Amino acid sequence: MECKGGDIGLREAQAAVDGWIRTVGVRYFSPLTNMAILTEEVGEVARIIARTDGEQSAKPGERLDLADELADTLWVLMAIANQHGIDLAEAFRNNISKKCVRDSRRHIENPKLT
């Protein structure tokens, strides 16, 4: 498992997560544990946004690194996808197609958005 940065696609990212988990991480946590970890990471994202975009103030010395927390969330999502044999690149492409068909006029015609 190579730990290097750079721009990578979803399939390469999923493979990197799998490689890291199987070597450095020893094995995958159970899907239920990963779901709990995902919930925890989303909570960290919410905490930061509540302080940066909401009315709540940060505590002295509190770390507000939204990029890192979003990356943690993405990592766990990829681990869950790997455990369930889901190719996120394909799933995301299908999701975009679904939205293009289903929602082609929905938001444009929503008077709440004008």
A tleap script that builds the chain and sets N, CA, C and O, in Angstrom:
source leaprc.protein.ff14SB
mol = sequence {
  NMET GLU CYS LYS GLY GLY ASP ILE GLY LEU
  ARG GLU ALA GLN ALA ALA VAL ASP GLY TRP
  ILE ARG THR VAL GLY VAL ARG TYR PHE SER
  PRO LEU THR ASN MET ALA ILE LEU THR GLU
  GLU VAL GLY GLU VAL ALA ARG ILE ILE ALA
  ARG THR ASP GLY GLU GLN SER ALA LYS PRO
  GLY GLU ARG LEU ASP LEU ALA ASP GLU LEU
  ALA ASP THR LEU TRP VAL LEU MET ALA ILE
  ALA ASN GLN HIE GLY ILE ASP LEU ALA GLU
  ALA PHE ARG ASN ASN ILE SER LYS LYS CYS
  VAL ARG ASP SER ARG ARG HIE ILE GLU ASN
  PRO LYS LEU CTHR
}
set mol.1.N position { 0.855 -1.179 0.000 }
set mol.1.CA position { 0.000 0.000 0.000 }
set mol.1.C position { 0.887 1.222 0.000 }
set mol.1.O position { 1.710 1.410 0.896 }
set mol.2.N position { 0.717 2.038 -0.993 }
set mol.2.CA position { 1.496 3.264 -1.117 }
set mol.2.C position { 0.698 4.437 -0.560 }
set mol.2.O position { -0.457 4.636 -0.936 }
set mol.3.N position { 1.295 5.200 0.320 }
set mol.3.CA position { 0.626 6.359 0.915 }
set mol.3.C position { 1.142 7.622 0.252 }
set mol.3.O position { 2.075 8.257 0.743 }
set mol.4.N position { 0.527 7.982 -0.869 }
set mol.4.CA position { 0.942 9.191 -1.570 }
set mol.4.C position { -0.294 9.989 -1.939 }
set mol.4.O position { -1.397 9.452 -2.032 }
set mol.5.N position { -0.091 11.267 -2.146 }
set mol.5.CA position { -1.196 12.145 -2.502 }
set mol.5.C position { -1.390 12.193 -4.000 }
set mol.5.O position { -0.867 11.358 -4.737 }
set mol.6.N position { -2.144 13.175 -4.438 }
set mol.6.CA position { -2.386 13.351 -5.858 }
set mol.6.C position { -3.849 13.186 -6.185 }
set mol.6.O position { -4.644 12.725 -5.367 }
set mol.7.N position { -4.184 13.572 -7.393 }
set mol.7.CA position { -5.558 13.507 -7.859 }
set mol.7.C position { -5.859 12.075 -8.297 }
set mol.7.O position { -5.162 11.524 -9.149 }
set mol.8.N position { -6.893 11.476 -7.714 }
set mol.8.CA position { -7.257 10.108 -8.061 }
set mol.8.C position { -8.755 10.023 -8.284 }
set mol.8.O position { -9.517 10.830 -7.752 }
set mol.9.N position { -9.170 9.049 -9.070 }
set mol.9.CA position { -10.582 8.819 -9.328 }
set mol.9.C position { -11.197 7.947 -8.241 }
set mol.9.O position { -10.507 7.461 -7.345 }
set mol.10.N position { -12.502 7.762 -8.337 }
set mol.10.CA position { -13.208 6.982 -7.323 }
set mol.10.C position { -12.731 5.534 -7.255 }
set mol.10.O position { -12.549 4.993 -6.164 }
set mol.11.N position { -12.531 4.908 -8.402 }
set mol.11.CA position { -12.098 3.501 -8.389 }
set mol.11.C position { -10.724 3.358 -7.751 }
set mol.11.O position { -10.487 2.440 -6.965 }
set mol.12.N position { -9.819 4.271 -8.094 }
set mol.12.CA position { -8.480 4.237 -7.503 }
set mol.12.C position { -8.550 4.524 -6.005 }
set mol.12.O position { -7.823 3.915 -5.220 }
set mol.13.N position { -9.413 5.439 -5.613 }
set mol.13.CA position { -9.571 5.752 -4.192 }
set mol.13.C position { -10.119 4.545 -3.437 }
set mol.13.O position { -9.634 4.212 -2.356 }
set mol.14.N position { -11.131 3.889 -4.009 }
set mol.14.CA position { -11.665 2.696 -3.367 }
set mol.14.C position { -10.598 1.615 -3.235 }
set mol.14.O position { -10.526 0.934 -2.212 }
set mol.15.N position { -9.781 1.459 -4.253 }
set mol.15.CA position { -8.702 0.465 -4.198 }
set mol.15.C position { -7.671 0.848 -3.133 }
set mol.15.O position { -7.147 -0.024 -2.440 }
set mol.16.N position { -7.376 2.144 -2.998 }
set mol.16.CA position { -6.425 2.600 -1.987 }
set mol.16.C position { -6.962 2.331 -0.583 }
set mol.16.O position { -6.216 1.890 0.291 }
set mol.17.N position { -8.247 2.591 -0.363 }
set mol.17.CA position { -8.868 2.316 0.936 }
set mol.17.C position { -8.785 0.818 1.224 }
set mol.17.O position { -8.414 0.417 2.328 }
set mol.18.N position { -9.128 -0.010 0.235 }
set mol.18.CA position { -9.081 -1.460 0.409 }
set mol.18.C position { -7.661 -1.918 0.721 }
set mol.18.O position { -7.448 -2.715 1.634 }
set mol.19.N position { -6.696 -1.417 -0.034 }
set mol.19.CA position { -5.304 -1.810 0.202 }
set mol.19.C position { -4.821 -1.425 1.590 }
set mol.19.O position { -4.150 -2.213 2.257 }
set mol.20.N position { -5.161 -0.212 2.029 }
set mol.20.CA position { -4.742 0.238 3.355 }
set mol.20.C position { -5.395 -0.617 4.447 }
set mol.20.O position { -4.737 -1.041 5.396 }
set mol.21.N position { -6.694 -0.858 4.294 }
set mol.21.CA position { -7.405 -1.635 5.313 }
set mol.21.C position { -6.838 -3.040 5.410 }
set mol.21.O position { -6.662 -3.552 6.515 }
set mol.22.N position { -6.549 -3.673 4.289 }
set mol.22.CA position { -6.085 -5.065 4.297 }
set mol.22.C position { -4.638 -5.210 4.755 }
set mol.22.O position { -4.219 -6.307 5.125 }
set mol.23.N position { -3.871 -4.129 4.738 }
set mol.23.CA position { -2.470 -4.225 5.164 }
set mol.23.C position { -2.264 -3.516 6.501 }
set mol.23.O position { -2.026 -4.170 7.517 }
set mol.24.N position { -2.351 -2.224 6.511 }
set mol.24.CA position { -2.117 -1.439 7.726 }
set mol.24.C position { -3.247 -1.633 8.729 }
set mol.24.O position { -3.003 -1.783 9.927 }
set mol.25.N position { -4.464 -1.630 8.246 }
set mol.25.CA position { -5.625 -1.757 9.128 }
set mol.25.C position { -5.952 -3.183 9.520 }
set mol.25.O position { -6.858 -3.399 10.325 }
set mol.26.N position { -5.258 -4.147 8.990 }
set mol.26.CA position { -5.385 -5.583 9.245 }
set mol.26.C position { -6.617 -6.191 8.557 }
set mol.26.O position { -6.486 -7.144 7.789 }
set mol.27.N position { -7.803 -5.649 8.826 }
set mol.27.CA position { -9.030 -6.178 8.214 }
set mol.27.C position { -10.113 -5.102 8.298 }
set mol.27.O position { -9.960 -4.091 8.984 }
set mol.28.N position { -11.199 -5.347 7.587 }
set mol.28.CA position { -12.355 -4.458 7.650 }
set mol.28.C position { -13.062 -4.617 8.992 }
set mol.28.O position { -13.166 -5.723 9.522 }
set mol.29.N position { -13.546 -3.502 9.535 }
set mol.29.CA position { -14.474 -3.585 10.657 }
set mol.29.C position { -15.778 -4.154 10.113 }
set mol.29.O position { -15.983 -4.189 8.900 }
set mol.30.N position { -16.645 -4.591 10.989 }
set mol.30.CA position { -17.939 -5.098 10.545 }
set mol.30.C position { -18.725 -3.955 9.891 }
set mol.30.O position { -18.497 -2.788 10.207 }
set mol.31.N position { -19.656 -4.290 8.973 }
set mol.31.CA position { -20.469 -3.239 8.364 }
set mol.31.C position { -21.208 -2.389 9.402 }
set mol.31.O position { -21.360 -1.182 9.212 }
set mol.32.N position { -21.662 -2.996 10.480 }
set mol.32.CA position { -22.362 -2.241 11.515 }
set mol.32.C position { -21.415 -1.256 12.213 }
set mol.32.O position { -21.794 -0.118 12.490 }
set mol.33.N position { -20.191 -1.695 12.494 }
set mol.33.CA position { -19.198 -0.799 13.088 }
set mol.33.C position { -18.885 0.337 12.134 }
set mol.33.O position { -18.796 1.491 12.553 }
set mol.34.N position { -18.717 0.027 10.853 }
set mol.34.CA position { -18.441 1.085 9.884 }
set mol.34.C position { -19.596 2.071 9.780 }
set mol.34.O position { -19.369 3.263 9.572 }
set mol.35.N position { -20.829 1.597 9.921 }
set mol.35.CA position { -21.980 2.498 9.909 }
set mol.35.C position { -21.913 3.446 11.099 }
set mol.35.O position { -22.202 4.635 10.962 }
set mol.36.N position { -21.536 2.933 12.258 }
set mol.36.CA position { -21.396 3.778 13.451 }
set mol.36.C position { -20.269 4.794 13.253 }
set mol.36.O position { -20.402 5.953 13.647 }
set mol.37.N position { -19.169 4.365 12.649 }
set mol.37.CA position { -18.045 5.279 12.385 }
set mol.37.C position { -18.473 6.354 11.393 }
set mol.37.O position { -18.120 7.521 11.559 }
set mol.38.N position { -19.230 5.977 10.363 }
set mol.38.CA position { -19.724 6.960 9.395 }
set mol.38.C position { -20.593 8.001 10.092 }
set mol.38.O position { -20.468 9.198 9.833 }
set mol.39.N position { -21.461 7.547 10.963 }
set mol.39.CA position { -22.324 8.467 11.708 }
set mol.39.C position { -21.490 9.424 12.546 }
set mol.39.O position { -21.785 10.617 12.616 }
set mol.40.N position { -20.454 8.903 13.178 }
set mol.40.CA position { -19.549 9.736 13.975 }
set mol.40.C position { -18.869 10.792 13.105 }
set mol.40.O position { -18.777 11.956 13.495 }
set mol.41.N position { -18.394 10.385 11.932 }
set mol.41.CA position { -17.704 11.325 11.033 }
set mol.41.C position { -18.662 12.390 10.510 }
set mol.41.O position { -18.290 13.560 10.426 }
set mol.42.N position { -19.876 12.012 10.160 }
set mol.42.CA position { -20.865 12.997 9.713 }
set mol.42.C position { -21.161 13.979 10.844 }
set mol.42.O position { -21.380 15.166 10.600 }
set mol.43.N position { -21.169 13.484 12.081 }
set mol.43.CA position { -21.342 14.363 13.232 }
set mol.43.C position { -20.209 15.372 13.345 }
set mol.43.O position { -20.442 16.523 13.715 }
set mol.44.N position { -18.994 14.958 13.035 }
set mol.44.CA position { -17.854 15.879 13.049 }
set mol.44.C position { -18.021 16.964 11.980 }
set mol.44.O position { -17.706 18.130 12.219 }
set mol.45.N position { -18.514 16.577 10.807 }
set mol.45.CA position { -18.801 17.559 9.751 }
set mol.45.C position { -19.848 18.547 10.250 }
set mol.45.O position { -19.693 19.756 10.078 }
set mol.46.N position { -20.904 18.043 10.863 }
set mol.46.CA position { -21.973 18.900 11.383 }
set mol.46.C position { -21.441 19.853 12.452 }
set mol.46.O position { -21.817 21.025 12.482 }
set mol.47.N position { -20.575 19.359 13.321 }
set mol.47.CA position { -19.995 20.196 14.376 }
set mol.47.C position { -19.243 21.378 13.779 }
set mol.47.O position { -19.392 22.512 14.234 }
set mol.48.N position { -18.444 21.111 12.768 }
set mol.48.CA position { -17.657 22.178 12.150 }
set mol.48.C position { -18.563 23.178 11.441 }
set mol.48.O position { -18.369 24.386 11.579 }
set mol.49.N position { -19.536 22.704 10.694 }
set mol.49.CA position { -20.432 23.613 9.973 }
set mol.49.C position { -21.267 24.436 10.954 }
set mol.49.O position { -21.558 25.601 10.685 }
set mol.50.N position { -21.654 23.849 12.080 }
set mol.50.CA position { -22.398 24.606 13.095 }
set mol.50.C position { -21.570 25.778 13.616 }
set mol.50.O position { -22.115 26.820 13.982 }
set mol.51.N position { -20.251 25.599 13.647 }
set mol.51.CA position { -19.379 26.651 14.157 }
set mol.51.C position { -18.929 27.636 13.086 }
set mol.51.O position { -18.739 28.819 13.368 }
set mol.52.N position { -18.760 27.153 11.857 }
set mol.52.CA position { -18.277 28.044 10.795 }
set mol.52.C position { -19.400 28.748 10.047 }
set mol.52.O position { -19.234 29.890 9.620 }
set mol.53.N position { -20.535 28.087 9.883 }
set mol.53.CA position { -21.648 28.654 9.122 }
set mol.53.C position { -22.881 28.926 9.979 }
set mol.53.O position { -23.806 29.611 9.543 }
set mol.54.N position { -22.893 28.396 11.178 }
set mol.54.CA position { -24.030 28.584 12.068 }
set mol.54.C position { -23.726 29.577 13.172 }
set mol.54.O position { -22.744 30.316 13.108 }
set mol.55.N position { -24.569 29.584 14.172 }
set mol.55.CA position { -24.449 30.545 15.261 }
set mol.55.C position { -23.525 30.085 16.380 }
set mol.55.O position { -23.149 30.883 17.239 }
set mol.56.N position { -23.158 28.819 16.380 }
set mol.56.CA position { -22.340 28.307 17.472 }
set mol.56.C position { -20.890 28.754 17.300 }
set mol.56.O position { -20.368 28.770 16.185 }
set mol.57.N position { -20.246 29.115 18.400 }
set mol.57.CA position { -18.840 29.526 18.339 }
set mol.57.C position { -17.940 28.336 18.646 }
set mol.57.O position { -18.342 27.385 19.316 }
set mol.58.N position { -16.727 28.414 18.146 }
set mol.58.CA position { -15.755 27.356 18.397 }
set mol.58.C position { -15.224 27.472 19.815 }
set mol.58.O position { -15.135 28.565 20.373 }
set mol.59.N position { -14.874 26.336 20.386 }
set mol.59.CA position { -14.249 26.316 21.707 }
set mol.59.C position { -12.782 26.710 21.544 }
set mol.59.O position { -12.211 26.503 20.474 }
set mol.60.N position { -12.173 27.261 22.561 }
set mol.60.CA position { -10.739 27.618 22.469 }
set mol.60.C position { -9.906 26.405 22.074 }
set mol.60.O position { -9.996 25.351 22.705 }
set mol.61.N position { -9.104 26.553 21.037 }
set mol.61.CA position { -8.236 25.478 20.572 }
set mol.61.C position { -8.919 24.396 19.756 }
set mol.61.O position { -8.275 23.426 19.359 }
set mol.62.N position { -10.215 24.544 19.497 }
set mol.62.CA position { -10.948 23.531 18.741 }
set mol.62.C position { -10.488 23.511 17.289 }
set mol.62.O position { -10.348 24.560 16.659 }
set mol.63.N position { -10.259 22.332 16.770 }
set mol.63.CA position { -9.807 22.152 15.387 }
set mol.63.C position { -11.023 22.144 14.464 }
set mol.63.O position { -11.951 21.358 14.656 }
set mol.64.N position { -11.010 23.018 13.469 }
set mol.64.CA position { -12.143 23.123 12.533 }
set mol.64.C position { -11.652 22.849 11.111 }
set mol.64.O position { -11.580 23.761 10.288 }
set mol.65.N position { -11.323 21.616 10.835 }
set mol.65.CA position { -10.781 21.227 9.530 }
set mol.65.C position { -11.853 20.456 8.756 }
set mol.65.O position { -11.894 19.226 8.779 }
set mol.66.N position { -12.711 21.203 8.074 }
set mol.66.CA position { -13.821 20.596 7.342 }
set mol.66.C position { -13.319 19.654 6.254 }
set mol.66.O position { -13.887 18.578 6.063 }
set mol.67.N position { -12.272 20.035 5.543 }
set mol.67.CA position { -11.744 19.178 4.474 }
set mol.67.C position { -11.341 17.813 5.023 }
set mol.67.O position { -11.651 16.789 4.414 }
set mol.68.N position { -10.662 17.786 6.151 }
set mol.68.CA position { -10.222 16.523 6.741 }
set mol.68.C position { -11.404 15.671 7.171 }
set mol.68.O position { -11.404 14.456 6.970 }
set mol.69.N position { -12.417 16.303 7.765 }
set mol.69.CA position { -13.593 15.549 8.205 }
set mol.69.C position { -14.400 15.014 7.025 }
set mol.69.O position { -14.922 13.900 7.082 }
set mol.70.N position { -14.505 15.807 5.953 }
set mol.70.CA position { -15.184 15.308 4.753 }
set mol.70.C position { -14.416 14.129 4.156 }
set mol.70.O position { -15.019 13.163 3.689 }
set mol.71.N position { -13.086 14.211 4.173 }
set mol.71.CA position { -12.269 13.101 3.670 }
set mol.71.C position { -12.443 11.860 4.543 }
set mol.71.O position { -12.505 10.746 4.024 }
set mol.72.N position { -12.523 12.041 5.866 }
set mol.72.CA position { -12.783 10.898 6.753 }
set mol.72.C position { -14.124 10.247 6.409 }
set mol.72.O position { -14.239 9.021 6.380 }
set mol.73.N position { -15.131 11.078 6.150 }
set mol.73.CA position { -16.452 10.570 5.786 }
set mol.73.C position { -16.386 9.791 4.478 }
set mol.73.O position { -16.962 8.710 4.357 }
set mol.74.N position { -15.682 10.346 3.506 }
set mol.74.CA position { -15.525 9.680 2.210 }
set mol.74.C position { -14.795 8.347 2.364 }
set mol.74.O position { -15.153 7.361 1.718 }
set mol.75.N position { -13.783 8.320 3.211 }
set mol.75.CA position { -13.024 7.081 3.470 }
set mol.75.C position { -13.958 5.975 3.962 }
set mol.75.O position { -13.940 4.859 3.443 }
set mol.76.N position { -14.769 6.294 4.960 }
set mol.76.CA position { -15.660 5.277 5.534 }
set mol.76.C position { -16.726 4.868 4.520 }
set mol.76.O position { -17.081 3.693 4.439 }
set mol.77.N position { -17.240 5.825 3.747 }
set mol.77.CA position { -18.202 5.480 2.687 }
set mol.77.C position { -17.583 4.488 1.703 }
set mol.77.O position { -18.238 3.540 1.270 }
set mol.78.N position { -16.323 4.714 1.358 }
set mol.78.CA position { -15.646 3.810 0.425 }
set mol.78.C position { -15.437 2.437 1.048 }
set mol.78.O position { -15.564 1.419 0.367 }
set mol.79.N position { -15.122 2.403 2.321 }
set mol.79.CA position { -14.967 1.115 2.999 }
set mol.79.C position { -16.288 0.344 2.977 }
set mol.79.O position { -16.307 -0.857 2.706 }
set mol.80.N position { -17.379 1.031 3.261 }
set mol.80.CA position { -18.699 0.384 3.237 }
set mol.80.C position { -19.027 -0.101 1.823 }
set mol.80.O position { -19.533 -1.209 1.645 }
set mol.81.N position { -18.739 0.728 0.825 }
set mol.81.CA position { -18.975 0.322 -0.567 }
set mol.81.C position { -18.149 -0.921 -0.905 }
set mol.81.O position { -18.655 -1.858 -1.524 }
set mol.82.N position { -16.885 -0.925 -0.500 }
set mol.82.CA position { -16.028 -2.084 -0.757 }
set mol.82.C position { -16.602 -3.338 -0.116 }
set mol.82.O position { -16.613 -4.401 -0.736 }
set mol.83.N position { -17.073 -3.227 1.106 }
set mol.83.CA position { -17.619 -4.395 1.802 }
set mol.83.C position { -18.851 -4.959 1.114 }
set mol.83.O position { -19.154 -6.145 1.239 }
set mol.84.N position { -19.556 -4.109 0.392 }
set mol.84.CA position { -20.787 -4.536 -0.268 }
set mol.84.C position { -20.620 -4.706 -1.780 }
set mol.84.O position { -21.604 -4.869 -2.502 }
set mol.85.N position { -19.377 -4.669 -2.255 }
set mol.85.CA position { -19.112 -4.895 -3.670 }
set mol.85.C position { -19.658 -3.810 -4.587 }
set mol.85.O position { -20.020 -4.084 -5.731 }
set mol.86.N position { -19.718 -2.586 -4.090 }
set mol.86.CA position { -20.263 -1.473 -4.871 }
set mol.86.C position { -19.140 -0.673 -5.502 }
set mol.86.O position { -18.220 -0.229 -4.814 }
set mol.87.N position { -19.216 -0.491 -6.809 }
set mol.87.CA position { -18.303 0.371 -7.551 }
set mol.87.C position { -18.886 1.783 -7.483 }
set mol.87.O position { -19.858 2.089 -8.174 }
set mol.88.N position { -18.298 2.637 -6.656 }
set mol.88.CA position { -18.850 3.978 -6.462 }
set mol.88.C position { -18.798 4.828 -7.728 }
set mol.88.O position { -19.655 5.691 -7.916 }
set mol.89.N position { -17.823 4.609 -8.591 }
set mol.89.CA position { -17.766 5.368 -9.848 }
set mol.89.C position { -19.001 5.065 -10.688 }
set mol.89.O position { -19.640 5.974 -11.218 }
set mol.90.N position { -19.326 3.795 -10.803 }
set mol.90.CA position { -20.517 3.395 -11.561 }
set mol.90.C position { -21.793 3.866 -10.861 }
set mol.90.O position { -22.710 4.371 -11.510 }
set mol.91.N position { -21.851 3.703 -9.553 }
set mol.91.CA position { -23.033 4.122 -8.798 }
set mol.91.C position { -23.254 5.632 -8.916 }
set mol.91.O position { -24.391 6.085 -9.048 }
set mol.92.N position { -22.174 6.406 -8.867 }
set mol.92.CA position { -22.296 7.856 -8.973 }
set mol.92.C position { -22.738 8.273 -10.374 }
set mol.92.O position { -23.572 9.164 -10.533 }
set mol.93.N position { -22.172 7.621 -11.382 }
set mol.93.CA position { -22.575 7.899 -12.774 }
set mol.93.C position { -24.063 7.590 -12.961 }
set mol.93.O position { -24.786 8.367 -13.583 }
set mol.94.N position { -24.512 6.474 -12.431 }
set mol.94.CA position { -25.932 6.118 -12.515 }
set mol.94.C position { -26.802 7.117 -11.754 }
set mol.94.O position { -27.910 7.433 -12.187 }
set mol.95.N position { -26.308 7.608 -10.636 }
set mol.95.CA position { -27.055 8.566 -9.831 }
set mol.95.C position { -27.212 9.896 -10.563 }
set mol.95.O position { -28.279 10.508 -10.518 }
set mol.96.N position { -26.160 10.340 -11.231 }
set mol.96.CA position { -26.238 11.574 -12.028 }
set mol.96.C position { -27.263 11.404 -13.142 }
set mol.96.O position { -28.079 12.294 -13.383 }
set mol.97.N position { -27.220 10.263 -13.820 }
set mol.97.CA position { -28.179 10.007 -14.897 }
set mol.97.C position { -29.599 10.026 -14.368 }
set mol.97.O position { -30.486 10.607 -14.993 }
set mol.98.N position { -29.824 9.400 -13.228 }
set mol.98.CA position { -31.149 9.377 -12.616 }
set mol.98.C position { -31.631 10.798 -12.335 }
set mol.98.O position { -32.775 11.140 -12.634 }
set mol.99.N position { -30.765 11.617 -11.764 }
set mol.99.CA position { -31.147 12.993 -11.432 }
set mol.99.C position { -31.416 13.820 -12.694 }
set mol.99.O position { -32.312 14.664 -12.706 }
set mol.100.N position { -30.645 13.578 -13.747 }
set mol.100.CA position { -30.840 14.320 -14.996 }
set mol.100.C position { -32.211 14.023 -15.601 }
set mol.100.O position { -32.828 14.906 -16.197 }
set mol.101.N position { -32.683 12.808 -15.455 }
set mol.101.CA position { -33.991 12.441 -15.990 }
set mol.101.C position { -35.096 12.861 -15.024 }
set mol.101.O position { -36.022 13.574 -15.408 }
set mol.102.N position { -35.000 12.430 -13.802 }
set mol.102.CA position { -36.058 12.665 -12.816 }
set mol.102.C position { -36.233 14.145 -12.472 }
set mol.102.O position { -37.358 14.619 -12.315 }
set mol.103.N position { -35.137 14.861 -12.358 }
set mol.103.CA position { -35.195 16.234 -11.871 }
set mol.103.C position { -34.896 17.277 -12.939 }
set mol.103.O position { -34.506 18.398 -12.615 }
set mol.104.N position { -35.075 16.922 -14.206 }
set mol.104.CA position { -34.691 17.839 -15.282 }
set mol.104.C position { -35.416 19.179 -15.207 }
set mol.104.O position { -34.859 20.195 -15.623 }
set mol.105.N position { -36.635 19.209 -14.692 }
set mol.105.CA position { -37.402 20.459 -14.591 }
set mol.105.C position { -37.767 20.800 -13.144 }
set mol.105.O position { -38.210 21.914 -12.864 }
set mol.106.N position { -37.587 19.875 -12.250 }
set mol.106.CA position { -38.078 20.005 -10.879 }
set mol.106.C position { -37.615 21.282 -10.180 }
set mol.106.O position { -38.443 22.013 -9.637 }
set mol.107.N position { -36.332 21.560 -10.182 }
set mol.107.CA position { -35.808 22.710 -9.449 }
set mol.107.C position { -36.032 24.018 -10.205 }
set mol.107.O position { -36.279 25.062 -9.601 }
set mol.108.N position { -35.945 23.948 -11.510 }
set mol.108.CA position { -36.196 25.143 -12.327 }
set mol.108.C position { -37.625 25.631 -12.134 }
set mol.108.O position { -37.879 26.836 -12.137 }
set mol.109.N position { -38.546 24.709 -11.969 }
set mol.109.CA position { -39.968 25.057 -11.839 }
set mol.109.C position { -40.413 25.208 -10.370 }
set mol.109.O position { -41.603 25.385 -10.108 }
set mol.110.N position { -39.503 25.142 -9.443 }
set mol.110.CA position { -39.830 25.258 -8.030 }
set mol.110.C position { -39.892 26.747 -7.646 }
set mol.110.O position { -38.857 27.412 -7.613 }
set mol.111.N position { -41.091 27.277 -7.354 }
set mol.111.CA position { -41.201 28.695 -7.021 }
set mol.111.C position { -40.475 29.056 -5.722 }
set mol.111.O position { -40.173 30.229 -5.499 }
set mol.112.N position { -40.194 28.091 -4.876 }
set mol.112.CA position { -39.466 28.355 -3.644 }
set mol.112.C position { -38.011 28.732 -3.899 }
set mol.112.O position { -37.353 29.312 -3.035 }
set mol.113.N position { -37.513 28.402 -5.086 }
set mol.113.CA position { -36.106 28.655 -5.401 }
set mol.113.C position { -35.892 29.934 -6.207 }
set mol.113.O position { -34.758 30.263 -6.556 }
set mol.114.N position { -36.968 30.656 -6.506 }
set mol.114.CA position { -36.811 31.899 -7.281 }
set mol.114.C position { -36.876 33.111 -6.378 }
set mol.114.O position { -36.763 34.241 -6.854 }
savepdb mol mol.pdb
quit
